[in-house]
Structures are given as C-alpha cells and as structure tokens.
Amino acid sequence: MYINFLFSLSFSEIFFLIIPFIICLWDIGKNYKDKNWINFFKPTTFFGMLIIFYCLIGPILSSALEDGSIYYRGVNHREFYESGLLAAFLTYLSFQFGFHFKNNFKIKKFGINQLKGFRLETKDYLFIHKWGERIILFTLFIQFINYGSTFISRILSTNDSFTYASGFSGFAASWFSATINFLIFGILLLFICLLNGIKERTKFIFYLAITVGLYLNLGFRYRLLLLFLPIILIYFFYKKIKPSISILLSLVLSSMFLFGFIQISREYGTGLNVEKYQNEISLYSNPDRSILEYVLKSAFFDSNVFYTSAAIIYKTPQEYNYVGLTPIINAITVPIPRVLWKEKPSGQYLKKVYKLIYEGYLWEVGAANLGFAEYYLSGGWIALIITNFFIGLFFKKIWYAFLFNFNDPIAQVRYGLTLSFLYILFTRGYLLQLLFIYFSIFIPFHFFSNIWNKRYR
C-alpha cells in the first residue's frame, strides 16, 4: 500500500522526502559510529529522529492511501504535502547550521566543577535524594489541594466516568495543575541517587508508580516521554556507554507499542479507558491483520500534525495573513487577568487557521501543528529558518555546557531534561503552551540548582 503511495509522488515530492531522510540517517549513523560514545547523545541525533518520525515516515504510515490521497480530519491534504516536506527540510538544515555555527560560548562551571578535584560522597547523594523526595511530596500535596479526594482517582482509575474538578479556575487552575510536571525532576533526582549507591529502591519504585499512574490517566504521552527519556539518558551517562543496536530497537518498539495503546484508549480530560481500547480492538478484528499491527500503526497517529502544519504553510499568506508577533504577545500577556484587560489577546490566530483548513463542523477541535508551522505563520520562510537556526545555536550551548560539567549529576539531569524538551519544542507549535510546559518542568530545577551551586562555592 505504501509503495503505491510513493509511486504516486511527483519528482519534487520524492526529492524532499528521500534527501532529508538520507541526510538524517547519515548524521544519526555518524554520531552512533563516533569513537567517543557520548557523541551519540548530541541534540542533532534526537532532532533527526524527530524529523524522520514526524515528517517523513510517520505521516505516510498513518494516513497515506494507495491512490496518493492523504485524508486526515475529513480533508485531503495531498496538495499541501510538498509544502510540508520543504518546510521540514529547511527546518532540519537551519537547525544543523545553528548547531555547527562557530561561536565561542562562555560556559560556566556548575556545582562540583567549581571545586578542583572534588568528588561526591554518599552524604552529597543523600542531600540530592532528600530534595528529590521533598519536591515529589510538595507536588503531590499541591495536586491534592487542587483536586481534593478525586486526586486518588487520577492515580488509580481508568474509568472515564470520573471527572476531575479543580478547586481553582482560570490562570490559577492551570498553574496548579501544571505543577504535576514537577514530579519529573523529583523522580530524576531519586534515580540518579539510586544509581550512585543510595539504597532507596522501594521509595523510588513507589513514587515512580504514582507518577506513571497519574500521567497515564491524564492521557498525555508527552509527560511519559519527558519522564522516561531523561531516565534512559542518565543511565547511559552513568554507565558511560551508548546503547547497542538491539537495545535501541527494543526501546523504540516498546515506546511505539505503549504510545499506540495510549492513542487507542485515551479520553481527553479523563485519562485512559480500557473499555474504549477493547471496543476499538473488537471493531478492528480482521484475520488478515494482527492487533499488534493496529496498535503499532496507532502509534504514528500523532505524526498527522505534520499534515496540519503543511496546510498552514500552503495557505499562508495566500488565504491567511502572517500573524507577526502575535504568538509572543499572546504568551507574555497571559498572566494579566482579563478583568483588567478585556481586550487581552488570545490564541485565536491558530484556531482561525485551523477552521480555514478543516471546514467541517468541529473538525478543527483538537488540531495541532509542529513548531516550524508557527514560525512560518509568524513571518514566512525567513522566520522559519532564523528561528530554527537559533534553536540549533541554543542546543549547541546546552551541549557544550553538558560536556564541560559532565561529572556533576545535576548537569546530567539538566541535559536530559532539556534534550527531552526538544520533543515538545518540535512537535507543539503554540508558544504559550511551550512556555507553560517549560516553566512547569524547569522551575524546580532552577530552584534546586541554585541550592546545589551555593553548596560548592
């Protein structure tokens, strides 16, 4: 089926599909074969994987048809396809240019690196463990205040009859709910202590189980990735090795099956629904296709955001004008109460373009786009290229800071968190949402890193 779709492509579509695929694979392979094991964990490796999954392979496996059409949300996206491929290609190239741009960063010494020849002892890891547990307990307390008795249901229940009413409303409710992301940093602190001899395995498993239960029942896959990707990275940093091909494939496939299960069974606002999963599987029952194939294909469903992104680029500015600085203004003004500023900007600029693409009744609800689509929507190809160039430059600095302070465990946590955040930055093109997620993840890190730095001054 997919071969027939590929044969339906024009020369230019094939070019913008095959060439980026080859370049991404070449860079990933080069990083993997590098004699220095740590170079496999460069940001360019992960960025190439995101391009392949979300722009090149995933969209075809998810929605491409034999006749060359691409139906998503009731709309044939085939005429937009080439625009999306071109945008993905330019995104990758500009990120690479930014990452390899010659610039001498001033990298500061972090934590234990401020003391020459200092090595951490058990008391130092106990200090980290104590703060990790404090952050977790504080987060659980805030969530309990926000949701009351229904908070327990968020951990244990997969029944969609539950509704979770917050004790707050508006901006306050959003921030209180977002503190659930604090658990990620707390778990990472416990994990790195576990690796370094702190014998608190039971506590770690208990808090990890609570966190996974919460994230599964919320139904948002990004939290699971932001939790487990840094854990995997920190493990390999501790071992000072890169994963073997077999382990790498096992991690990828297990992640795909988990995300496929979540995609089939999740209900927004109520979490996972096992009954929904069973109904979907029974409807799919086909002797010619296995259930595993259906689950695996469902894992690629999120890559359909590529088609929405391609449509935004295709229709701008011919049918929808550039929005300029609107995303930035919308993001920085969100803390201002609407009571004080009735004309405060909102995120209508994206909703309007979604409605232009998906004209059917409520077809635009729940639509999303990749990051580069919002950059293009703001200022065309120039904005897309410049923004991705500076993102590449930013991650180059993060990479150098990580290498410079590698022996500090908190520096390893920081790099793991930042690299995993690249997933959000790439896949969700809504600046307000990006800032919200960033602060909810990194507030506890910045708080603790200040305490950690002062400890070694």
HELIX and SHEET records of a PDB file:
HELIX    1   1 TYR A    2  PHE A    7  1                                   6    
HELIX    2   2 PHE A   11  LYS A   33  1                                  23    
HELIX    3   3 TRP A   37  PHE A   41  5                                   5    
HELIX    4   4 PRO A   43  ILE A   51  1                                   9    
HELIX    5   5 ILE A   52  ILE A   57  3                                   6    
HELIX    6   6 GLY A   58  SER A   63  1                                   6    
HELIX    7   7 ARG A   78  PHE A   80  5                                   3    
HELIX    8   8 TYR A   81  PHE A   99  1                                  19    
HELIX    9   9 GLY A  111  GLN A  114  5                                   4    
HELIX   10  10 THR A  122  TYR A  147  1                                  26    
HELIX   11  11 THR A  150  LEU A  156  1                                   7    
HELIX   12  12 GLY A  170  ALA A  178  1                                   9    
HELIX   13  13 THR A  179  ASN A  181  5                                   3    
HELIX   14  14 PHE A  182  LEU A  195  1                                  14    
HELIX   15  15 ARG A  201  LEU A  218  1                                  18    
HELIX   16  16 ARG A  221  LYS A  239  1                                  19    
HELIX   17  17 ILE A  245  SER A  265  1                                  21    
HELIX   18  18 VAL A  274  TYR A  284  1                                  11    
HELIX   19  19 ILE A  291  SER A  298  1                                   8    
HELIX   20  20 PHE A  301  ASN A  304  5                                   4    
HELIX   21  21 VAL A  305  LYS A  315  1                                  11    
HELIX   22  22 THR A  326  ILE A  332  1                                   7    
HELIX   23  23 GLN A  348  ILE A  357  1                                  10    
HELIX   24  24 GLY A  371  PHE A  404  1                                  34    
HELIX   25  25 PRO A  409  THR A  427  1                                  19    
HELIX   26  26 LEU A  431  ARG A  455  1                                  25    
SHEET    1   A 2 TYR A  71  TYR A  72  0                                        
SHEET    2   A 2 VAL A  75  ASN A  76 -1                                        
SHEET    1   B 2 ARG A 266  GLU A 267  0                                        
SHEET    2   B 2 GLY A 271  LEU A 272 -1                                        
END                                                                             
